[in-house]
Amino acid sequence: MSSPMNHTRFSGAQRLLHWTMAAGIVAMLFIGVGMLSTVAPSYVPLVATHKTLGVALFALVLVRLVLRLVLGAPPLPASLPPLMRLGAVLSHWGLYGLMIVMPLLGWAMLSAAAYPVVLFGHFRLPPILPQSDSLHTLLWGAHRWLAFAFFALILLHVAAALFHALVRRDGVFEAMSPLPSGKPERPA
Amino acid sequence: MPLAVIALVLAGSAAAFAYTAGWLSPERLTPTRLVAALAPPGGPAPGHRRNHAKGVCFTGEFQSNGNGASLSKAQAFTAGTWPVLGRLNLATPNPNAADATVRVRGMGLQIATPDGDVWRSAMIDPPVFAVSTPQAFYDLLQSAPKGAEAMKAFIGRHPEFTAFAGWAGSAPWTSSYAEDPFNSLNAFLFTDAGGTTRAVRWSLRPAATPVPIAPDELAKRGPNYLEQEIASRVAAAPQRWTMVVTVAEPGDVTADPSKAWPAGRGTVEVGTLVVNKIIAEPDGPCRDINFDPTVLPRGISVSDDPFPAARSSAYARSYDLRTSEAKDYPRTAGAGSNKP
């Protein structure tokens, strides 16, 4: 990223989006595996929440992607070993990719099963694919396995964030910290 | 120390995820376990529904007389004619079961309206459901194959089963789907245009007069008589059912489909289902439709009846399985082409 950004923290809007979406995505993953594990009455509102939140997160990630492309990201500290730098770049674009792909897979998967896509408030989305057994199988499998990959990647992301915050103390965690810095921004 | 904190956070998150997914709870009634319990001893028939596996598609229309608009704002209840597709079926996991060996018959129905809403339901012909809860249904599936002693113990645990068993043992059989009633059994909530919500159940009552037949007489007509009969009957003339909505009164139990509501509850005849074409399932329009009873239009929602949620969850599991096995249930004509 040849970003014009020289500051040490993401913008307030980016941090707000990051933490809002973080809560939403973690909720989505837990709702997803939870709803598939139950035949209880909660199944119906869980599915409705999963669809509604999924669409909301898709809208948010598009905004976030624009902000990222326009505002960029603070540079990683020069002291970061090359392997960790590569891991950071790859995992971040992996997370973006999953944030964009997962809602589309879900929507396409429901379309390929000829399920009406009804959200809370009875808002409905049109199908984006015709009914197809083979497409449904493919999309459903992808949605499921990428969800597990998403959770694993988030765990890695959390581990890395904590590693930066607690071990390296190199300002990377503070760059996305939800709290205002409270003091003048330090140089990286 | 910081590394231990990180490890703890990761382990805790992974454990919470595994717990939520049910991986740490072998006793949780999951859709996977419920659907697996439906399988006959020889295993499920790949490519087919895991229950109600034998069936035939139909198309037709729902002629709404407008009376239902007093109960629900669903467009299906405004006066008019709406396209339907559906499926007449037998409650068996075996798509090759002989008709006379299956006591319960069903109808899956989809009514689509111009406002984009879709209403799906899956109804059966007994007047009450066999058990009160999905857990009890799972118990029934596990007990039934074990013989009379196990069933006696099951009925001890779930005495509500006797009402269904009484129907199964004494109600006359018919030799035609067209002569059978189909009942929602589950209670749903209808909301009218003014926002008033009422608990209801609905039934499709056949226009054709039921002609009783002994099961062994039905058996003599062949294992697939019902599909042949309905196809020739509909080819000769459209077949009709009247949709009747029964409205609960305060205090009526809506959470238990094994309990009929007291006689004399108010009913509203809301229209007529007209079936005018029968299509064999392998190439039929119902084949790839999941008649999930929680697919509902505006103006209809689930009640505190626990079954629609359980059925939705289990039907989705069945759908995911059978669509992944489509090669085991090939289409017969124009293979690979799109459906009509």
Interface residues (C-beta under 8 A of the other chain):
Chain A: L29 F30 V33 G34 M35 L36 S37 T38 V39 A40 P41 S42 Y43 V44 V47 A113 A114 Y115 P116 V118 H122 R124 P130 Q131 D133 S134 H136 T137 W140 F151 L155 V158 A159 L162 F163 L166 V167
Chain B: P2 L3 V5 I6 V9 L10 S13 A14 A16 F17 T20 A21 G22 S25 R28 L29 T30 P31 L34 G116 D117 V118 P134 D288 I289 N290 D292 T294 V295 R298 V302 D304 P306 P308 A309 A310 S312 S313 A314 Y319 D320 T323 S324 A326 N338 K339
